[in-house]
Amino acid sequence: MDPDAVADVERVPHGGASDPTLLDFSANTNPERPRGVAGVYESAYGAATRYPSDDYCAFRTAAGEYLGCEPLSVVPTAGGSEALRLAVEVTLDPDDAALLPKPSFGEYEREVRLQGAEPAFVDHDRLLRTDPEPYRMIVVCNPNNPTGDAYPRADLRAYAQECRAADTVLLVDEAFLDFTDHRTLAGEPGVVVARSLTKMFGLPGLRAGMAVATGDLRERLDAARPAWGLSTPAADVGTYCLHRTKFVAETRDRVRNERARMIDALEPAYEVWPSDSPFLLLDVGDRSVESVMAAAREDGIVLRDATTFRGLDSHVRVAVRRPDENDRLLDAL
C-alpha cells in the first residue's frame, strides 16, 4: 500500500440497513442460512480461546472440493474484500495501470488507488474486447455488480490467455457466482479468483472468503496474507457451509424462479437489466431515485441507491429475497 495515497482515498458506499425493523433489499445476501450453522458457530466458540491453525487445512480442502481446484491453491481470507486487497497489493506498484469495469463494485477503484496505481475504466460489457497490454491488472466482476449479468466462461478463459500473453494479471471477482450455473475460473493460470462465502450462505458479518491462484501468484498471495486472518468461527462455519451443496442448489432454484417473477411484475413500469444474479438493476425513468426510495421506505423497505455506481444516474438495485418478501417489494414499487 502506498502511504502517500492513503489520505486521498475515500471510503465506498454500500448497501445494508442498520435498522432491523426495515426489510432490507439493498444488500445482496441470501436471507436463508444452512441448517446447523448456529451449532457449528457455538462449538467454535470454545476453540476460539486458542489461535487457529494457520494452515487452515480443513477449510482449504473443503474449498478445493467445492470449486474443483487444488486445495493448496486456496488462500483463506476474511471475506471477498480481503481477497481483492491481497490480489491488488501483490500485483500493483505506484503508477501501474489497472483496467476496471463500469458500472461495477466501487472497492476495485479504491484498492487500486490505495496502491498509488492509476485506474482506467471501460463499460463492463466491452471489457473482454479490450487489449490487456497497457495494464498490469484487469478486474472482472462475474456476475457484474450492480448490473447482474455474467460472462460466458469460454470468453473469460480466452481473455485470460490474452492477459497471460501480455503478462497482465486477471482478477476475477466471483462473489455472486454461487447463485448461477456458471463454472468458476479458479485454477486458471495467471488468474486470481476472489470468492465470498457470506453472500450465498447469508452470513456477511462472519467475514469468510478466499483467493484462488496458481504458481507464483498463489505463492505471493499466501506469503502476504495476515497470520490467523480467518477466525476460528469463520473457518469452521465456512468449512461446514462449503459442504452444503443441496442448500446451494435449492437457493439457485429459488433465486432463478423469483427473479423471473419479479422481472415480469416490474416491467414495463421499470426498465429491468438482464440478470443472472440475486439482484436486479432498475432504471426508474422519469421518476427521481430519491422519490422511489422514499416511497419504498414508507412501506418499511430499503432499496440500494445505484447512482453511487460510476455511470448510473437513474437507477436503484433490489435484491431477490423470499417470495413473501418479494411480494412486499412489488406492492411497494
VEXZAZA-189727 format. One line per 5 residues: number of its first residue (from 1); for each residue x negated, y, z negated of N, C-alpha, C, CB. Coordinates in steps of 0.1 Angstrom, whole numbers, plus 2048, in hexadecimal, padded with zeros to 3 digits. Atoms other than C-alpha are relative to their C-alpha. Glycine has a CB too. Example, Ala and Ser with C-alpha at 12.3 -4.5 7.8 and 13.67 -1.06 7.14 Angstrom:
1> 7F7,7F4,800,785,7D3,7B2,7F7,80C,800,80A,800,7F4 ~ 809,7F5,800,777,7F5,7B9,808,80B,7F8,7FC,805,80E
//
This chain:
1> 7F8,7F4,800,800,800,800,7F7,80C,800,80A,800,7F4 ~ 808,7F3,7FF,7F3,823,809,804,80A,7F5,802,806,80E ~ 7FC,7F6,80B,7F2,839,7EA,804,80D,805,7F4,801,7F6 ~ 7FC,7F3,7FB,7F4,858,7FF,80E,800,806,7F6,804,80B ~ 7F3,800,7FA,814,84D,80F,80C,7FE,7F6,801,7F4,80A
6> 7F5,804,809,828,842,7F0,809,80C,7FC,7FA,7FA,7F3 ~ 7F8,7F5,805,833,864,7E4,80A,806,80A,7F7,80C,7FB ~ 7F7,7FA,7F6,843,86D,805,80B,7F6,805,7F7,804,80C ~ 7F6,80A,7FB,858,84D,809,80C,800,7F7,7F9,7F2,801 ~ 7F4,800,808,87C,84F,7FD,806,7F2,7FF,80A,809,805
11> 7F9,80D,802,891,832,7F0,80B,7FF,80A,805,7FE,7F2 ~ 7F6,803,7F6,8AB,822,807,80D,7FE,7FA,7FC,7F5,809 ~ 7F2,803,805,8D1,823,801,804,7F2,804,80A,80A,805 ~ 7FB,80D,7FE,8E1,801,7FE,80F,7FF,7FC,7F7,7F5,7F9 ~ 7F3,803,805,903,7F2,7F8,800,7FA,7F2,808,7F6,80A
16> 7FF,806,80E,910,7E4,7D7,807,80A,7F7,7F2,7FD,7FB ~ 7F9,7F7,809,929,7F2,7BF,7FD,7FC,7F1,80F,7FE,802 ~ 803,802,80E,920,7F7,79A,80C,7FE,7F8,7F7,80B,7FB ~ 7F4,800,807,944,7F9,78F,807,7F2,802,80A,80B,804 ~ 7FA,80D,7FE,951,7D5,789,80F,7FF,802,7FC,7F7,7F4
21> 7F2,800,7FD,975,7DF,78C,803,803,80F,807,80B,7F8 ~ 7FE,7FE,7F2,970,7E7,7B1,7FD,7F3,808,7F7,80C,805 ~ 803,80B,7F8,971,7CD,7CC,7F5,804,80A,80D,7FB,808 ~ 80C,7FB,7F9,94F,7D0,7DD,7FF,7F9,80E,7F4,7FD,7F8 ~ 803,804,7F2,94E,7CD,803,7F4,807,806,80D,803,808
26> 80B,7F8,7FB,92F,7E2,805,7F3,7F7,800,7FD,80C,7F8 ~ 80C,809,800,916,7C5,7FD,804,7F3,806,7FC,7FE,7F1 ~ 7FD,80C,7F8,913,7A7,813,7FB,7F3,7FA,7F9,802,80E ~ 804,80C,808,90F,78C,7F9,80C,7F7,7FF,7FA,803,7F3 ~ 7F6,80A,801,923,76C,7F6,808,802,7F3,7FA,7F2,801
31> 7F9,7FE,80C,93F,771,7DD,801,7F2,7F8,80E,805,802 ~ 800,80D,806,93C,74B,7D5,7F2,7FC,7FC,807,7F6,809 ~ 80D,805,804,920,739,7C3,801,7F1,7FF,7FB,806,7F3 ~ 800,80E,801,917,714,7C3,804,7FC,7F2,7F3,7F9,805 ~ 7FE,806,80E,925,6FF,7A6,7F3,7FC,7FA,80B,7F5,801
36> 80B,805,807,90C,6F8,78C,7F5,80A,7FE,7FA,7F4,806 ~ 80B,7F6,801,8F7,718,790,7FE,805,7F1,803,80C,809 ~ 800,7FB,80E,900,724,76D,7F8,7F7,7F7,80E,803,7FA ~ 807,80A,808,8F3,704,75D,7F1,800,803,806,7F2,802 ~ 80F,800,7FD,8D2,705,770,7FA,80D,7FA,7FF,800,80F
41> 806,7F4,805,8CD,729,766,7FF,7FF,7F1,80A,80C,803 ~ 801,802,80F,8D5,721,741,7F4,7F7,7FC,80D,7FB,7FB ~ 80B,809,803,8BC,704,742,7F3,807,802,801,7F4,809 ~ 80C,7F9,7FD,8A2,71B,751,7FC,80A,7F5,801,807,80D ~ 803,7F6,80A,8A5,733,734,7F6,7FB,7F6,80E,804,7F9
46> 809,806,80A,894,71B,71C,7F1,7FF,806,804,7F2,7FD ~ 80D,800,7FA,877,717,735,7FA,80E,802,800,7F8,80D ~ 805,7F2,7FE,874,73D,738,7F7,805,7F5,80C,809,802 ~ 809,7FC,80B,860,73E,718,7F2,7FD,804,803,7F9,7F3 ~ 80D,803,7FB,843,731,72D,7FE,806,80E,7FD,7F1,801
51> 802,7FB,7F2,833,73F,74D,804,7F5,809,7F1,804,802 ~ 7FD,80A,7F6,840,72E,76C,7F4,7FA,806,80A,806,80B ~ 80B,805,7F8,82A,717,77F,7FE,807,80D,802,7F0,803 ~ 801,7F7,7F5,81B,72D,799,7FF,7FA,80E,7F3,808,7FE ~ 800,806,7F3,81A,713,7B4,80E,7FE,806,7F9,7F2,800
56> 7F1,801,7FC,841,711,7B5,802,7F4,809,804,80D,807 ~ 800,80B,7F8,83E,6EE,7C2,80F,7FC,804,7F9,7F4,7FA ~ 7F2,804,7FE,863,6E5,7BE,808,809,809,808,7FE,7F3 ~ 7F9,7F5,7F8,86F,706,7CD,7FB,7FF,80F,7FD,80E,7FB ~ 805,800,7F3,858,703,7EB,805,7F3,807,7F0,800,800
61> 7FB,80D,7FA,862,6DE,7F1,80E,802,805,7FE,7F5,7F7 ~ 7F2,7FE,7FD,887,6E7,7F0,802,809,80C,808,805,7F4 ~ 7FF,7F6,7F5,882,705,807,7FB,7F9,80D,7F7,80C,7FD ~ 804,807,7F4,86E,6F0,820,80A,7F6,806,7F3,7F8,7FD ~ 7F5,809,7FC,88A,6D6,821,80B,808,806,805,7F7,7F5
66> 7F5,7F8,7FC,8A4,6F1,825,7FE,806,80E,803,80B,7F6 ~ 803,7F9,7F4,892,703,841,7FA,7F7,80B,7F6,80B,7FD ~ 806,809,7F6,882,6E5,852,7F2,804,803,808,800,80C ~ 80D,7FC,7FE,85F,6F2,84D,7F7,7FA,7F5,7FE,810,800 ~ 80A,805,80A,83F,6E9,83A,802,807,7F3,7F2,801,805
71> 7FF,7F9,80C,843,6F0,815,7F5,80A,7FD,801,7F6,7F4 ~ 80B,7F7,803,821,700,813,800,80D,808,7F3,7F8,804 ~ 7FE,7F3,7F9,82C,71A,82D,809,809,7F9,805,7FD,80E ~ 7F7,7F8,808,844,727,813,7F9,808,7F5,80C,7F7,7FA ~ 806,7F7,80A,839,745,7FE,80B,805,7F8,7F8,80B,807
76> 7F5,7FB,808,851,74B,7E1,7FF,80F,7FD,800,7F8,7F3 ~ 800,7F1,802,85C,76F,7DC,80D,803,7F7,800,808,80D ~ 7F4,7FB,808,874,782,7C5,80A,807,809,7FB,80A,7F5 ~ 7F7,7FB,7F6,88E,786,7E0,7FA,803,80E,806,80D,7FB ~ 805,7FE,7F3,88C,78D,805,7F8,80D,802,80B,800,809
81> 807,7F3,7FF,881,7B1,7FF,7F1,7FF,7FD,807,80A,7F7 ~ 80E,801,803,861,7A6,7EF,7F9,7F8,80B,7FE,7F8,7F3 ~ 806,807,7F5,85B,78E,80C,7FC,80B,80B,809,7F5,806 ~ 802,7F6,7F6,85E,7AC,824,7F4,809,7FC,80C,809,801 ~ 80B,7F8,805,846,7C1,80E,7F3,7F8,802,802,804,7F1
86> 80C,808,7FF,82C,7A5,80D,7FB,800,80F,802,7F2,7FB ~ 804,801,7F2,82D,7A1,833,7FA,80D,805,80C,7FB,808 ~ 805,7F3,7FC,829,7C6,839,7F2,803,7FA,80A,80B,7FD ~ 80D,7FC,807,80D,7CA,81F,7F4,7F8,806,802,7FC,7F1 ~ 80B,807,7FB,7F8,7AE,82D,7FD,801,80F,802,7F1,7FD
91> 801,7FF,7F2,7FC,7B9,851,7FC,80F,804,80D,7FD,807 ~ 802,7F2,7FB,7FC,7E0,854,7F6,807,7F8,80E,807,7FF ~ 809,7F6,806,7E1,7F9,84E,805,80D,803,7F1,7FE,806 ~ 7FC,7F3,7FD,7E6,81E,84D,7FE,803,80F,7F9,80B,7F7 ~ 800,7FC,7F2,7EE,82C,870,802,7F5,80A,7F3,806,803
96> 7FB,80A,7F7,7F7,80A,87E,80E,803,804,7FF,7F2,7F9 ~ 7F2,7FE,7FB,817,80A,892,808,7F3,7FF,800,804,80F ~ 7F7,80B,801,835,7F4,88B,80D,804,807,803,7FD,7F1 ~ 7F4,7FE,7F8,854,7F0,8A1,80C,7FA,7F8,7FF,7FA,80E ~ 7F4,804,809,876,7EF,88E,80C,801,808,800,808,7F4
101> 7F3,7FF,7F9,899,7E9,89A,809,80B,7FA,808,7F3,7FF ~ 7F6,7F6,805,8B5,803,897,80D,7FD,806,7FB,80F,803 ~ 7FF,7FE,80E,8CE,804,888,7FC,7F2,7F9,80D,805,7FB ~ 804,80C,807,8C0,7EB,86E,7FD,804,7F2,7F4,7F9,807 ~ 802,7FF,80E,8B6,7E6,84A,7F5,80A,7FD,7FB,7F2,7FB
106> 808,7F5,802,8A6,805,83D,7F3,7FD,7F9,807,80B,7F8 ~ 80C,803,807,88C,7F4,828,7F4,7FD,809,802,7F4,7F7 ~ 80B,802,7F7,877,7EB,846,7F8,80D,802,805,7FB,80E ~ 807,7F3,7FE,86F,810,84D,7F9,804,7F3,80A,80B,804 ~ 807,7FC,80D,868,816,828,7F3,7F8,7FE,80A,7FE,7F5
111> 80C,808,803,850,7F9,825,7F4,804,80A,803,7F1,802 ~ 80B,7FC,7F6,83D,804,845,7FA,80D,7FC,806,801,80E ~ 805,7F3,805,83A,828,838,7F8,7FF,7F4,80C,80A,7FF ~ 808,802,80D,82E,81C,816,7F2,7FC,803,807,7F6,7F7 ~ 80D,804,7FC,811,80D,828,7F8,80B,808,801,7F4,809
116> 807,7F5,7F8,809,82E,83A,800,7FD,80E,7F2,802,7FB ~ 7FF,803,7F2,812,81E,85B,80B,808,806,803,7F1,802 ~ 7F6,7F8,7F9,828,82D,876,80B,7F7,806,7F8,808,80B ~ 7F5,808,7FA,84A,81F,87E,805,806,80D,80C,7FF,7F7 ~ 7FA,7FC,7F4,858,820,8A1,80E,7F8,801,7F7,7FD,80D
121> 7F2,806,800,87D,817,8A9,805,7FD,80E,809,80A,7F9 ~ 7F9,803,7F3,890,806,8C5,80D,7FA,7FC,7F7,7F6,808 ~ 7F3,805,802,8B4,7FC,8C8,7FF,7F1,7FD,809,802,80C ~ 802,80E,804,8B8,7DA,8B7,802,7F6,80B,809,7FD,7F4 ~ 7FD,809,7F5,8C7,7CA,8D6,7F6,801,80C,80E,802,805
126> 80A,7FF,7F6,8A9,7D5,8EB,7F2,7FB,7FB,7FF,80E,805 ~ 80D,802,806,88E,7CB,8D3,7F8,7F5,807,801,7FD,7F1 ~ 807,80C,7FA,885,7A9,8E3,7FC,803,80E,809,7F4,7FF ~ 805,7FC,7F3,87F,7BB,904,7F5,80A,800,80C,805,809 ~ 80B,7F6,801,864,7D2,8F7,7F3,7F9,801,801,807,7F3
131> 80E,805,7FF,83F,7CD,8FD,7FA,801,7F2,7F7,809,80A ~ 805,800,80E,82F,7C3,8DB,7F2,805,800,800,7F2,7FB ~ 80E,7FC,800,80C,7CE,8E6,7FC,80C,7F7,7FB,803,80E ~ 804,7F4,807,80C,7F1,8D6,802,7FF,7F0,808,80C,804 ~ 7FC,801,80E,818,7E4,8B4,7F8,7F5,7F8,80F,7FE,7FF
136> 807,80A,809,806,7D2,897,80B,7F7,7FA,7F9,807,7F4 ~ 7F5,808,805,828,7C6,88A,80D,804,807,801,801,7F1 ~ 7F3,7FD,7FB,84B,7C3,898,80A,7F9,7F7,802,7FB,80F ~ 7F7,805,809,869,7BD,882,80D,7FD,807,803,809,7F4 ~ 7F3,804,7FB,889,7AA,88C,809,7FC,7F4,7FE,7F4,80A
141> 7F6,804,80A,8A8,7A7,876,80A,7F7,807,807,80D,7FA ~ 7F8,80A,7F9,8BA,787,87F,808,7F8,7F6,7F7,7F7,808 ~ 7F9,7F6,7F8,8D7,78B,87D,7FE,80E,7FB,80F,7FC,800 ~ 803,7F2,803,8D4,7B0,87E,80A,806,7F6,7FF,809,80C ~ 7F8,7F9,80A,8E1,7C5,860,7FE,80F,803,7FB,7FD,7F2
146> 7F2,802,803,8F8,7D9,864,809,7FB,80B,806,80C,7FA ~ 7F8,803,7F4,903,7CE,887,806,7F2,7FF,7F9,802,80C ~ 7FB,80E,802,906,7A9,87F,7FD,7F6,80B,80F,801,7FE ~ 802,80A,7F5,8FB,79A,8A0,7F2,7FA,7FE,801,808,80D ~ 80C,808,801,8E1,77F,8A2,7F9,7FE,80D,803,7F2,7FA
151> 808,803,7F4,8C5,778,8BB,800,7F1,803,7F2,806,7FF ~ 802,80E,7FD,8C4,757,8CE,7F2,7FC,7FC,802,7FE,80F ~ 80D,805,805,8A7,742,8C0,7F6,7FF,80B,802,7F3,7F9 ~ 809,802,7F5,899,73B,8E2,7FA,80E,804,807,7FA,80C ~ 805,7F2,7FC,896,761,8E9,7F6,804,7F5,80B,80A,801
156> 809,7FC,80B,885,766,8C7,7F3,7F8,801,806,7FD,7F2 ~ 80C,808,7FF,86C,74A,8CD,7F8,805,80C,803,7F1,802 ~ 808,7FA,7F5,863,758,8EF,7FA,80D,7FD,80A,801,80C ~ 806,7F3,804,85E,77A,8E0,7F4,7FE,7F6,80B,809,7FA ~ 80B,803,809,849,76B,8C4,7F3,7FC,808,804,7F4,7F7
161> 80C,803,7F8,832,75D,8DF,7F9,80C,806,804,7F6,80B ~ 806,7F4,7FB,82E,77F,8EE,7F9,808,7F5,80C,809,806 ~ 806,7F9,80B,826,78D,8CC,7F2,7F9,7FC,809,800,7F3 ~ 80D,807,803,80B,772,8C6,7F6,804,80A,802,7F1,800 ~ 80A,7FC,7F6,7FB,77B,8E7,7FB,80E,7FE,807,7FE,80E
166> 804,7F2,802,7FA,79F,8DD,7FA,802,7F2,80C,80A,801 ~ 805,7FF,80E,7ED,797,8B9,809,809,7F8,7F1,805,800 ~ 7F6,7F8,808,80D,7A7,8AB,807,7F7,7F7,809,807,80A ~ 7F8,808,80A,81D,799,88C,80F,802,802,7FC,803,7F1 ~ 7F1,7FF,7FF,842,792,890,806,7FC,7F3,806,7F7,80B
171> 7FA,802,80D,855,796,86F,80F,7FE,803,7FD,80C,7F7 ~ 7F2,803,7FE,878,786,871,807,7FF,7F3,801,7F3,808 ~ 7F8,800,80D,890,78E,855,80D,7F8,803,804,80F,7FC ~ 7F4,80A,7FF,8A9,771,852,808,800,7F4,7FA,7F2,803 ~ 7F8,800,80D,8BB,77D,833,80E,7FB,802,801,80F,7FC
176> 7F2,804,7FE,8DD,775,843,801,7F4,80A,808,80C,805 ~ 800,80B,7F6,8D3,758,85A,808,7F4,7FA,7F2,7FC,804 ~ 7F9,80B,806,8E2,73F,841,80E,800,803,7FE,801,7F1 ~ 7F2,7FF,7FD,904,74B,84A,804,7FD,80F,806,80E,7FD ~ 7FE,803,7F2,8FF,742,86F,7FC,7F1,803,7F8,809,809
181> 804,80D,7FB,8F9,722,883,7F2,801,806,80A,7F9,809 ~ 80D,7FE,7FA,8D8,730,890,7F5,7FA,7F8,7FD,80F,803 ~ 80B,806,807,8B8,71E,887,7F5,80B,7FD,7F9,7F5,809 ~ 80A,7F7,804,89C,72F,875,7F4,800,809,7FB,7FC,7F2 ~ 80D,800,7F9,87B,73A,885,7F5,7FD,7F6,7FE,80E,806
186> 80B,803,809,868,72F,866,7F7,7F5,805,807,7FB,7F3 ~ 80A,809,7FB,848,71D,86F,7FB,804,80E,806,7F3,801 ~ 805,7FC,7F3,843,72F,890,7F3,808,7FE,80B,809,808 ~ 80D,7F9,801,81F,73A,894,800,80F,802,7F5,7F9,809 ~ 800,7F1,7FE,818,75F,890,80C,807,7FB,7FE,803,80E
191> 7F4,7FA,805,83A,765,880,801,7FF,7F1,80C,7F9,806 ~ 7FC,800,80E,843,76E,85C,80F,800,7FF,7F9,80B,7F8 ~ 7F2,800,802,866,764,853,803,804,7F1,807,7F2,803 ~ 7FC,7FC,80E,876,776,835,80E,7FB,7FE,7FF,810,7FF ~ 7F3,806,803,893,764,824,804,805,7F2,7FF,7F1,801
196> 7FA,7FD,80D,8AA,76E,808,80A,7F4,7FC,808,80D,800 ~ 7F6,80A,805,8BC,753,7F3,80C,806,7FB,7F9,7F7,7F6 ~ 7F5,7FB,808,8D3,76B,7E2,80C,805,808,7FA,80C,7F8 ~ 7F5,7FC,7F8,8E9,775,7FF,80A,7F4,801,7FC,804,80E ~ 7F8,80C,7FE,8F6,752,807,806,7FB,7F2,7F9,7F5,807
201> 7FC,806,80C,8F7,747,7E3,806,809,7F5,7F4,7F9,7F9 ~ 7F9,7F7,808,907,766,7D5,7FA,804,7F3,80D,7FA,7FC ~ 807,7FC,80C,8EC,76F,7BC,7F5,80B,802,7F9,7F3,7FA ~ 80A,7F5,7FC,8DC,790,7C7,7F7,805,7F4,807,80C,806 ~ 808,7FC,80C,8D1,798,7A3,7F5,7F6,7FC,809,803,7F5
206> 809,80A,804,8BD,778,7A1,7F2,803,805,804,7F2,804 ~ 80C,7FD,7F9,8A2,784,7BA,7F8,7F3,803,7F8,80A,7F7 ~ 808,80C,7FB,897,764,7CB,800,800,80F,807,7F3,7FB ~ 801,800,7F2,88A,761,7EE,7F2,7FA,804,801,80E,806 ~ 80D,806,7FB,86B,757,803,7FC,807,80D,802,7F1,801
211> 806,7FD,7F3,854,760,81F,7FB,7F3,805,7F5,80B,7FF ~ 805,80D,7FA,84B,744,837,7F7,804,80C,80C,7F7,805 ~ 809,7FE,7F5,82D,744,84E,7F6,7F5,800,7F8,80E,7FD ~ 80A,80B,7FF,811,72E,85A,7F2,807,802,803,7F7,80C ~ 80E,7FC,7FE,7EB,730,85D,7FB,80C,7F8,7FF,804,80F
216> 806,7F5,807,7D9,750,854,80B,809,7FA,7F7,808,809 ~ 7F5,7F8,806,7FA,763,84F,805,7FA,7F3,80C,801,80A ~ 7FC,806,80C,805,74A,835,7F6,802,7F5,803,7F1,803 ~ 80A,7FF,80A,7E4,74B,823,7FF,80E,7FA,7F2,7FC,806 ~ 800,7F2,805,7E5,771,821,80C,803,7F7,7FF,80A,80C
221> 7F3,7FD,808,809,772,814,7FE,7F9,7F3,80C,7FA,808 ~ 801,807,80C,801,758,7FA,7F6,806,7F7,7FD,7F1,802 ~ 80A,7F9,808,7E2,76A,7EF,805,80D,7FA,7F4,802,808 ~ 7FC,7F3,804,7F4,78B,7EC,80C,800,7F6,804,808,80C ~ 7F4,800,809,814,77F,7D9,7FC,802,7F2,808,7F3,803
226> 803,7FF,80F,815,788,7B4,801,7F3,7F9,80A,80A,7FA ~ 7FF,80C,809,80E,76D,79B,80D,800,7F9,7F4,800,7F6 ~ 7F3,802,807,82E,75F,78C,80A,809,805,7FE,801,7F1 ~ 7F7,7F6,7FA,841,775,7A4,80F,7FC,800,7FC,804,80E ~ 7F2,805,801,860,75E,7A3,802,7FB,7F2,802,7F4,80B
231> 7FD,804,80E,86F,75B,781,804,7F1,7FF,80A,809,7F9 ~ 7FC,80E,801,876,738,773,80F,7FF,803,7FE,7FC,7F1 ~ 7F2,801,7FC,89C,73E,775,802,801,80F,809,80A,7F9 ~ 7FE,7FF,7F1,899,74A,799,7FB,7F4,807,7F8,80D,805 ~ 805,80C,7F9,883,72D,7A3,809,7F4,7FE,7F2,7FD,7FA
236> 7F7,80C,803,899,713,792,80D,801,807,802,7FE,7F1 ~ 7F3,7FE,7F9,8BA,721,79F,7FE,800,80F,806,80E,7FC ~ 802,800,7F2,8AB,727,7C1,7FE,7F2,806,7F4,808,804 ~ 802,80E,7FC,89F,703,7C3,80D,7F8,800,7F6,7F9,7F6 ~ 7F3,806,800,8C1,6F7,7B9,809,804,80C,807,803,7F2
241> 7F8,7FB,7F5,8D3,70D,7D2,7FC,7FA,80E,800,80F,800 ~ 805,805,7F3,8BD,701,7EF,804,7F2,803,7F1,801,800 ~ 7FB,80E,7FE,8CB,6DE,7EA,80F,800,802,7FC,7F7,7F5 ~ 7F2,7FF,7FF,8EF,6EA,7ED,805,802,80E,806,80B,7F6 ~ 7FD,7FF,7F2,8F3,6E4,812,80F,800,803,7F9,7F5,808
246> 7F2,800,7FE,918,6DC,80F,806,80E,7FE,807,7F6,7F8 ~ 7FC,7F3,803,91E,6FE,7FF,7FD,80A,80B,7FA,805,7F3 ~ 803,7F8,7F5,90C,70F,81B,809,7FE,80C,7F1,7FE,804 ~ 7F8,803,7F4,920,6FD,836,80E,806,7FD,801,7F1,802 ~ 7F3,7FB,803,941,706,824,801,80F,801,804,7FB,7F2
251> 800,7F2,7FF,937,72A,821,7FF,805,80F,7F3,806,7F9 ~ 801,7FC,7F2,92E,72C,846,80E,7FF,807,7F6,7F7,808 ~ 7F3,802,7FA,950,71E,84F,80A,80B,7FC,806,7F3,7FC ~ 7F8,7F5,806,962,737,838,7FD,80D,807,7FF,801,7F1 ~ 804,7F3,7FA,94F,755,845,804,801,80F,7F1,802,7FE
256> 7FC,800,7F2,954,74B,869,80F,802,802,7FB,7F3,807 ~ 7F2,7FF,7FF,979,747,865,806,80D,7FC,807,7F5,7F9 ~ 7FB,7F3,806,97F,766,850,7FB,80C,809,7FB,802,7F2 ~ 805,7F6,7F7,969,77B,867,808,802,80C,7F1,7FD,804 ~ 7F8,800,7F4,97D,772,885,80E,806,7FD,802,7F2,807
261> 7F2,7FB,804,99E,779,873,7FF,80F,7FD,805,7F9,7F3 ~ 801,7F2,803,991,79B,866,7FE,808,80D,7F4,802,7F7 ~ 802,7F9,7F4,986,7A5,889,80D,802,807,7F6,7F9,809 ~ 7F3,7FF,7F9,9A8,79D,898,809,80A,7F9,807,7F2,7FF ~ 7F7,7F6,808,9B9,7B2,87C,7FB,80E,802,801,7FC,7F2
266> 805,7F2,800,9A2,7D0,87E,800,806,80E,7F1,7FF,7FB ~ 7FF,7FA,7F3,9A2,7D4,8A4,80E,801,804,7F8,7F7,80A ~ 808,7F6,7FB,9AC,7EA,8B5,7FF,80D,7F8,805,804,80E ~ 800,7F4,808,9AF,803,898,7F1,804,7FE,807,7FD,7F2 ~ 80E,7FD,801,989,800,894,7F8,7F9,80B,7FB,7FC,7F2
271> 809,807,7F8,96D,7F7,8AC,7F7,7F7,7F8,7F8,80A,809 ~ 808,809,808,95E,7D8,89D,7F5,7FA,808,80A,7F5,7FB ~ 80C,805,7F9,93B,7CE,8A7,800,7F1,7FF,7F3,806,7FA ~ 801,80F,801,936,7A9,8B0,7F6,7FC,7F5,7FB,7FA,80E ~ 808,803,80C,928,797,892,7FF,7F0,7FF,806,806,7F3
276> 803,80E,804,918,775,889,7FE,7FF,7F0,7F4,7FA,807 ~ 804,7FE,80E,915,781,864,80C,800,7F7,7F7,80C,7FF ~ 7F6,7FF,80A,928,783,844,804,80F,7FD,7FC,7FA,7F2 ~ 7FC,7F2,801,930,7A8,84B,804,805,80E,7F5,809,7FA ~ 7FB,7FA,7F4,940,7BE,866,7FC,80F,800,80F,7FE,802
281> 803,7F2,7FE,935,7E0,873,80C,806,808,7F3,803,808 ~ 7F4,7FA,7FB,953,7F6,87A,7FD,80F,804,80C,800,7F7 ~ 800,7F2,7FC,954,816,88F,80D,806,7FC,7FC,802,80F ~ 7F4,7FB,805,96E,82C,87E,806,80A,80A,7FE,807,7F3 ~ 7FB,7F8,7F5,973,841,89E,802,80F,7FC,80D,7FB,804
286> 7FD,7F1,803,983,864,899,801,802,7F1,80C,804,807 ~ 7FF,7FE,80F,987,85E,873,7F2,803,7FB,807,7F4,7F9 ~ 80D,7FE,807,96B,869,85C,7FD,7F4,7F8,800,80D,7F8 ~ 804,80B,809,957,84F,84A,804,802,7F2,7F1,7FE,801 ~ 7FC,7FD,80D,95E,861,82A,80E,7FD,7FD,7FC,80F,7FD
291> 7F2,802,802,983,860,82E,804,7F1,7FF,809,807,80B ~ 7FE,80F,800,983,83A,836,7FB,7FA,7F3,7F9,7FA,80C ~ 806,805,80C,96D,833,818,809,804,7F4,7F2,804,7FE ~ 7F8,7FB,80B,982,849,801,80E,7F9,7FF,802,80F,801 ~ 7F3,807,800,9A3,838,80C,7FE,7F2,7FB,806,800,80E
296> 803,80D,806,994,816,805,7FE,800,7F1,7F4,7F9,808 ~ 804,7FF,80F,987,821,7E3,80D,802,7F8,7F6,80B,7FE ~ 7F4,7FE,807,9AA,82C,7DA,807,7F3,7FD,80A,809,807 ~ 7FB,80E,802,9B4,807,7DE,7F6,7F7,7F9,803,7FA,80E ~ 809,808,808,997,7FC,7C9,7F5,7F9,808,807,7F7,7F7
301> 809,808,7F7,980,7F2,7E6,7F4,80A,803,807,7FB,80C ~ 80C,7F8,7FC,95C,7FE,7ED,7FB,7FB,80D,7F5,7FE,7F5 ~ 806,803,7F3,94F,7FF,811,7F2,805,800,809,806,80B ~ 80D,7FC,7FE,92C,804,81D,7FF,80C,80A,7F6,7F5,804 ~ 802,7F5,7F7,925,826,82C,7F4,7FD,80A,7FD,80E,7F8
306> 80A,805,7F7,912,81B,84B,7F9,80C,808,806,7F7,80B ~ 807,7F4,7FA,908,83F,856,7F2,802,7FA,809,80D,7FE ~ 80E,7FF,805,8E9,83A,840,7F7,7F8,809,800,7FB,7F2 ~ 809,808,7F7,8DC,822,85B,7FD,809,80C,808,7F3,805 ~ 805,7F8,7F5,8C8,832,876,808,7FE,80D,7F1,7FD,803
311> 7F8,800,7F3,8DD,83B,895,80F,7FE,7FF,7FA,7F5,808 ~ 7F2,801,802,8FF,836,886,806,80C,7F9,803,7F3,7F7 ~ 7FA,7F4,805,917,853,87F,80E,7FF,7FD,7FD,80C,809 ~ 7F2,801,802,93A,846,87E,804,7F1,7FC,808,804,80D ~ 7FE,80F,802,938,823,86F,800,7FD,7F1,7F4,7F9,806
316> 801,806,80D,93F,80F,850,7FD,7F1,802,80E,803,7F8 ~ 803,80E,7FF,934,7EC,848,808,7F9,7F5,7F1,7FD,7FE ~ 7F8,807,80A,94B,7D3,836,7FB,7F1,800,80F,801,804 ~ 804,80E,802,942,7B1,828,80C,7F7,804,7FB,7FD,7F2 ~ 7F6,80A,7FE,955,791,830,801,7F8,7F3,7FD,7F6,80C
321> 7FF,806,80D,961,784,80E,80B,7F4,800,804,80A,7F6 ~ 7F6,80B,801,97C,76B,802,80D,805,808,803,7FD,7F1 ~ 7F5,7FC,7F8,99D,76A,816,809,80A,7F9,808,7F4,803 ~ 7F7,7F6,807,9B2,77C,7FB,7FA,80D,7FE,804,7FA,7F2 ~ 807,7F3,801,998,797,7F6,800,807,80E,7F1,7FE,7FB
326> 800,7FA,7F3,996,79C,81C,80E,805,803,7FC,7F5,80A ~ 7F2,7FB,7FE,9BC,7A0,81C,801,80E,7FA,80A,7F6,7FA ~ 7FF,7F3,806,9B8,7BD,804,7F9,80A,808,7F9,7FF,7F2 ~ 807,7F7,7F8,99E,7CD,81A,808,804,80C,7F2,7FA,804 ~ 7F9,7FE,7F4,9B3,7C9,839,80D,809,7FD,805,7F3,806
331> 7F5,7F7,804,9D1,7D9,827,7FC,80E,7FE,807,7FA,7F3 ~ 805,7F3,803,9BC,7F6,81C,7FB,807,80D,7F4,7FF,7F6 ~ 805,7FA,7F3,9AD,7FC,83F,80B,802,80A,7F5,7F8,805
//
